Amino acid sequence: MDLKLLTKITILAVSENICSVSKKKTELISLFFIVFILISL
């Protein structure tokens, strides 16, 4: 897994989610779970 690429994707996804965090908190939480899973692979 390319860590730099993963970091860029994560930052982009988090930035998008922060914009609509009030209505999509579950998506933000899901994103963190996905990131932890990818890092642990």
N, C-alpha and C positions, 0 to 999 in steps of 0.2 A: 504493500500500500504506500503510495506516494504521500508523505506527510504534508508537504507544501501544498499539493493540490487539494488534499482533504481539508487543510486549514482554510484555503481560499473559498472552497465550496461552503464550509461551515460558516465563515464570516458573511458570505452573501446570503445564505439562508437565514441566519440570525438577524441580519439587517432587515430583510423583508418581513420577518415575523415581528420584530420590534414595532414596525409601522402599524401593525394591526393586532398588537398583543392583547388589547382589551377584549377583542372578540374571539381571538384564536389562541388562548393560553394553552389549550390541549395540544395544538400543533407544535408550539415551542417546546413543551415538555417532551413530546414524541421525538423532536429533533435531537434533544440532548441524549435520549436513550439510544438513538441511531448512531450518534457520534461515539458514545462510549462503546457500543458494540463493534464499530469499525476499528477503533483504536485497539481493542482487545484482540482482534484477529491476528 
